[in-house]
């Protein structure tokens, strides 16, 4: 299982890279000032960083308990990414509506768009992270 330091490196690097990608794209896609999208992005990244740490710790404990390993198969990676984003939508939608002074529906559309980006991004990032920083326990198993 990953160490606390490794989990912090994972969560922080995930959010910083995601923020660097999504801020200019979000400002362009939603026709809003980059500063406003940046504040939403930083708020979302802050909430998501905490969620990332807690969610991945819990998910790894679940895998360890039920499968005896934290190595994720392709279907498990898809479930992992979808559940992560579903949890964030619930928390972020009211924050987005409040800060940008938009309707809940507009916030939902924006949050859903961001979630779709992060769904793909999370899948790619986590797979890449696991390849760059494999765990010792995986040495006898094939990286999938």
C-alpha positions in Angstrom: 0.0 0.0 0.0 1.2 3.6 -0.6 2.8 5.6 2.1 1.4 8.9 3.4 4.2 10.9 1.6 3.4 9.1 -1.7 -0.3 9.7 -1.3 0.4 13.4 -0.7 2.7 13.6 -3.7 0.0 11.9 -5.8 -2.9 14.2 -4.6 -0.9 17.4 -5.0 0.6 16.6 -8.4 -2.8 15.5 -9.7 -4.4 18.8 -8.7 -1.6 21.1 -9.8 -1.4 19.6 -13.2 -5.2 19.5 -13.6 -5.5 23.1 -12.6 -2.8 24.2 -15.1 -4.8 22.4 -17.9 -8.3 23.3 -16.9 -8.1 27.0 -16.0 -7.4 28.4 -19.5 -9.6 25.8 -21.2 -12.5 26.5 -18.8 -12.2 30.3 -19.2 -12.4 29.9 -23.0 -15.2 27.2 -23.0 -17.5 29.0 -20.6 -16.6 32.6 -21.7 -15.7 33.7 -18.2 -12.7 35.6 -16.9 -9.7 33.3 -16.3 -9.5 34.8 -12.7 -13.0 33.6 -11.9 -12.3 30.1 -13.4 -9.0 30.1 -11.5 -10.7 30.8 -8.2 -13.3 28.1 -8.9 -10.4 25.8 -10.0 -8.4 26.5 -6.8 -11.5 26.0 -4.6 -12.4 22.8 -6.4 -8.7 21.6 -6.3 -8.6 22.2 -2.6 -11.8 20.2 -2.0 -10.7 17.6 -4.5 -7.2 17.2 -2.9 -8.7 16.2 0.4 -11.3 14.0 -1.3 -8.5 12.5 -3.5 -6.5 11.5 -0.4 -9.4 10.1 1.5 -11.0 8.4 -1.5 -7.9 6.7 -2.7 -7.0 5.5 0.8 -10.4 4.0 1.2 -10.4 2.5 -2.2 -7.0 0.9 -1.6 -8.2 -0.5 1.7 -11.3 -1.9 0.0 -9.2 -3.6 -2.7 -6.7 -4.9 -0.2 -9.5 -6.4 1.9 -11.6 -7.8 -0.9 -8.9 -8.8 -3.5 -5.7 -9.1 -1.5 -3.9 -6.5 -3.6 -4.2 -2.8 -4.6 -3.3 -3.6 -8.2 -6.1 -2.3 -10.4 -7.5 -4.0 -13.5 -8.8 -1.9 -16.4 -12.5 -2.3 -15.3 -11.4 -1.4 -11.7 -9.7 1.7 -12.9 -12.9 2.8 -14.7 -15.0 2.2 -11.6 -12.4 4.1 -9.5 -12.5 7.2 -11.8 -16.3 7.3 -12.1 -16.9 7.0 -8.3 -14.3 9.6 -7.6 -15.9 12.2 -9.9 -19.4 11.4 -8.7 -18.4 12.3 -5.2 -17.0 15.6 -6.3 -20.0 16.7 -8.3 -22.1 16.5 -5.2 -19.8 18.8 -3.3 -18.7 21.2 -6.0 -22.0 22.1 -7.8 -23.3 24.4 -4.9 -19.8 26.0 -4.6 -19.7 26.8 -8.3 -23.2 28.3 -8.4 -22.5 30.4 -5.3 -19.1 31.8 -6.4 -20.0 32.5 -10.1 -23.5 33.7 -9.2 -25.1 31.3 -11.7 -28.1 29.0 -11.5 -27.8 25.5 -10.1 -28.5 24.2 -13.6 -25.7 26.3 -15.1 -23.4 25.1 -12.3 -24.5 21.5 -13.0 -23.6 21.8 -16.7 -20.3 23.4 -15.8 -19.6 20.8 -13.1 -20.5 18.0 -15.4 -18.2 19.4 -18.2 -15.4 19.7 -15.7 -16.1 16.2 -14.4 -16.0 14.7 -17.8 -12.6 16.3 -18.3 -11.4 15.1 -14.9 -12.8 11.6 -15.5 -10.5 11.1 -18.5 -7.7 13.0 -16.8 -7.9 10.9 -13.6 -7.8 7.7 -15.5 -4.7 8.8 -17.5 -3.0 10.4 -14.6 -3.5 7.5 -12.2 -2.4 4.9 -14.7 0.7 7.0 -15.5 1.4 7.6 -11.8 1.2 3.8 -11.1 3.7 3.2 -13.9 6.1 5.9 -12.8 5.8 4.9 -9.1 4.9 1.2 -8.9 4.6 -0.4 -5.6 6.9 -3.2 -4.5 3.9 -5.6 -4.1 3.2 -5.3 -7.8 6.7 -6.6 -8.8 5.3 -10.2 -9.0 2.1 -9.1 -10.8 1.8 -7.7 -14.3 1.0 -4.0 -14.5 -2.3 -3.9 -16.4 
